[in-house]
Amino acid sequence: KVSGDGPFQLVSVPEDIKLAGSEHKKLRLLVAYKADEAPLGSKPFKFVITNKNDPSMKREVESVFTFPIE
């Protein structure tokens, strides 16, 4: 899921991902900002990755959404 100050939405969601405890994997995720008018500049947000079998196991990764400048 995506969390942050604004109407962020994951546009592309990969299928279930299986990783060993020490394994890493790159994912391509597309995020949209669903609003009538996009703010100027950028907005921070977080990806929240949760273990489907144990929701107490999760990882948050910070990112920044940059809006087009007209």
C-alpha positions as CSV (number, residue, x, y, z in Angstrom):
1,K,0.0,0.0,0.0
2,V,1.0,3.7,-0.3
3,S,0.6,6.2,2.6
4,G,1.2,9.9,2.6
5,D,-0.5,13.3,2.7
6,G,-2.7,13.2,-0.4
7,P,-4.8,10.9,-2.5
8,F,-1.9,8.5,-3.6
9,Q,-2.9,5.3,-5.4
10,L,-0.9,2.3,-6.5
11,V,-1.5,1.9,-10.3
12,S,0.4,-1.3,-10.8
13,V,0.5,-3.9,-8.2
14,P,2.7,-7.0,-8.7
15,E,1.5,-10.5,-8.0
16,D,2.4,-12.1,-4.7
17,I,6.1,-11.9,-4.1
18,K,8.0,-14.6,-2.2
19,L,11.3,-13.9,-0.6
20,A,13.6,-15.6,1.9
21,G,14.4,-13.7,5.0
22,S,17.7,-12.4,3.7
23,E,16.6,-11.9,0.1
24,H,16.2,-8.6,-1.7
25,K,14.3,-7.8,-4.9
26,K,13.7,-4.8,-7.1
27,L,10.1,-4.0,-7.9
28,R,8.7,-1.5,-10.4
29,L,5.7,0.2,-8.9
30,L,3.6,3.0,-10.5
31,V,2.0,5.5,-8.2
32,A,-0.7,8.1,-9.2
33,Y,-1.8,11.2,-7.3
34,K,-5.6,11.2,-7.7
35,A,-6.7,14.8,-7.6
36,D,-8.3,17.4,-9.8
37,E,-5.3,19.7,-9.4
38,A,-1.8,18.5,-8.6
39,P,0.2,20.7,-6.1
40,L,3.4,22.3,-7.2
41,G,6.7,20.7,-6.3
42,S,6.8,17.3,-4.6
43,K,5.2,15.3,-1.8
44,P,6.8,12.6,0.4
45,F,5.1,9.3,0.8
46,K,5.8,5.8,1.9
47,F,5.5,2.3,0.4
48,V,4.2,-0.1,3.1
49,I,5.0,-3.7,2.4
50,T,3.3,-6.2,4.6
51,N,3.7,-10.0,5.0
52,K,0.4,-11.5,3.8
53,N,0.7,-14.4,6.3
54,D,1.8,-12.3,9.3
55,P,0.6,-8.6,9.1
56,S,2.8,-7.7,12.1
57,M,5.8,-8.1,9.7
58,K,6.0,-5.0,7.6
59,R,8.6,-2.7,6.0
60,E,8.1,1.0,5.2
61,V,10.2,2.6,2.4
62,E,10.2,6.4,2.0
63,S,10.0,8.0,-1.4
64,V,9.1,11.3,-3.1
65,F,6.4,12.0,-5.7
66,T,7.4,14.8,-8.0
67,F,4.7,16.6,-10.0
68,P,5.2,18.0,-13.5
69,I,6.1,21.7,-13.7
70,E,4.1,23.7,-16.2
